[in-house]
Amino acid sequence: MPKLKSPAGARDDGGGQDGFTLLEVVCVLAIVSILAAVLLPALPRPTSHARLEAFAIETATLLMGDRDAAIRRRAEVATEVNAPSRFVRSGATDRSIRLPDDVTFQALLSARCDRRTASATILFFPSGMSCGGVIALTRTGNGYEIRVNWLTGGVEIVPFNQS
């Protein structure tokens, strides 16, 4: 007497369909999502025009704060400007602004100020005067100059386009 087989049993005769199960697809999507969440923040993003403007405003604010501190304290305050290392550091608060690598940072500072060397600083005096200087921040042809007037110590931001 022949044995009866259930049609629900496994078949090894090649008649089944090959493919992925829903569980396998969901697992792969979960792994890809986790990798994307970990790797995307680490990718460098270019600095936008708005962010470049924010860096210029932040730098000007730091310089104005140092000028005000010199007047208030009745003492000199030196703002450190280091173009190769891409930062500006307040002499009054020690607060620093570091610029991203895709922003071109140039500084034109006085070599001598008040009969001494001042090449990497902008000095602010108790009178409000300063040694003056210009800091230029550019990216893709657009940029901002932060100008410090030597006579008044005033700080202004001037946008420019290199094209």
C-alpha positions in Angstrom: 0.0 0.0 0.0 1.5 3.4 -1.0 2.1 6.0 1.6 0.2 9.2 1.3 2.0 12.5 1.4 0.7 15.8 2.5 0.8 18.6 -0.1 1.9 21.0 2.7 5.2 19.2 3.1 8.6 20.5 1.8 9.4 20.0 -1.9 12.9 19.5 -3.1 12.0 19.0 -6.7 12.8 22.6 -7.8 9.2 23.6 -8.2 9.4 26.2 -5.3 10.1 29.9 -6.0 13.4 31.4 -5.0 13.4 34.8 -3.3 13.7 36.7 0.0 11.3 36.5 2.8 9.8 39.6 4.3 11.9 39.2 7.4 15.1 39.2 5.4 14.2 42.4 3.6 13.2 44.1 6.8 16.5 43.1 8.4 18.6 44.4 5.5 16.7 47.7 5.5 17.2 48.1 9.3 21.0 47.5 8.9 21.2 50.0 6.0 19.3 52.6 8.0 21.5 52.2 11.1 24.7 52.5 8.9 23.2 55.7 7.2 22.4 57.2 10.6 25.9 56.6 11.9 27.8 57.6 8.7 25.9 60.6 7.4 26.7 63.0 10.2 30.4 62.2 9.8 30.4 63.3 6.1 31.7 66.9 5.7 29.1 69.3 4.5 30.0 72.5 2.7 29.5 75.8 4.5 26.3 77.5 3.2 26.2 81.2 2.4 24.0 81.8 5.5 26.5 80.0 7.7 29.4 82.0 6.2 27.5 85.2 7.1 26.9 83.8 10.6 30.7 83.3 11.0 31.3 86.9 9.9 28.7 88.3 12.4 30.1 86.1 15.2 33.7 87.3 14.5 32.6 91.0 14.4 30.6 90.5 17.6 33.7 89.0 19.3 35.8 92.0 18.1 33.2 94.5 19.3 33.1 92.8 22.7 36.9 93.1 23.1 36.8 96.8 22.2 34.0 97.3 24.8 36.0 95.4 27.4 39.1 97.5 26.8 37.1 100.7 27.3 35.3 99.3 30.4 38.5 97.9 32.0 40.6 100.9 31.0 43.2 98.4 29.8 44.4 97.0 26.5 42.7 93.9 25.1 44.4 91.9 22.4 42.3 89.7 20.1 44.3 86.9 18.6 43.9 86.2 14.9 45.5 83.0 13.6 44.8 82.5 9.9 46.9 79.4 9.5 45.1 77.6 12.4 41.8 79.2 11.3 40.6 80.7 14.6 40.0 84.1 16.3 40.3 84.2 20.1 39.0 86.9 22.4 41.5 88.6 24.7 38.7 89.5 27.1 36.7 86.3 27.4 39.1 83.7 25.9 36.2 82.6 23.6 37.3 81.2 20.3 35.7 81.0 16.8 37.1 78.2 14.7 36.3 78.3 10.9 35.7 75.2 8.8 38.3 74.1 6.2 36.1 75.0 3.2 36.1 78.7 4.2 39.1 80.7 3.1 40.4 82.8 6.0 42.8 85.7 5.4 43.9 88.4 7.8 45.6 91.7 7.1 46.9 93.0 10.4 49.4 95.7 11.3 52.9 94.5 11.9 53.6 97.2 14.5 51.2 98.9 16.8 52.0 101.4 19.7 55.7 100.9 19.1 55.6 97.1 19.5 55.1 94.0 17.4 51.4 93.2 16.9 51.4 90.9 13.8 48.9 88.2 15.1 46.6 90.4 17.1 44.2 93.3 16.9 44.9 95.5 19.9 42.1 97.6 21.4 43.1 100.5 23.7 41.2 102.0 26.6 40.4 105.1 24.5 38.5 102.9 22.0 41.1 103.1 19.3 42.8 100.0 17.9 45.6 98.8 15.7 43.0 98.0 13.0 42.9 95.1 10.6 40.8 93.3 8.1 39.7 89.7 8.3 38.3 88.2 5.1 36.1 85.0 5.0 35.3 83.6 1.6 33.7 80.6 0.0 33.0 80.0 -3.7 33.6 83.6 -4.7 31.3 85.2 -2.1 32.6 86.5 1.2 32.7 89.1 4.0 35.3 91.4 5.2 35.3 92.3 8.9 37.1 95.6 9.1 38.4 97.2 12.3 39.0 100.9 12.0 42.4 101.9 13.6 41.2 105.4 14.6 37.8 104.7 16.1 38.1 100.9 16.8 34.7 100.5 15.1 34.0 97.1 13.5 32.0 96.7 10.3 31.1 93.8 8.0 31.3 94.4 4.3 30.0 91.7 1.9 31.8 91.2 -1.4 31.7 89.0 -4.5 35.0 88.0 -6.2 33.5 87.2 -9.6 
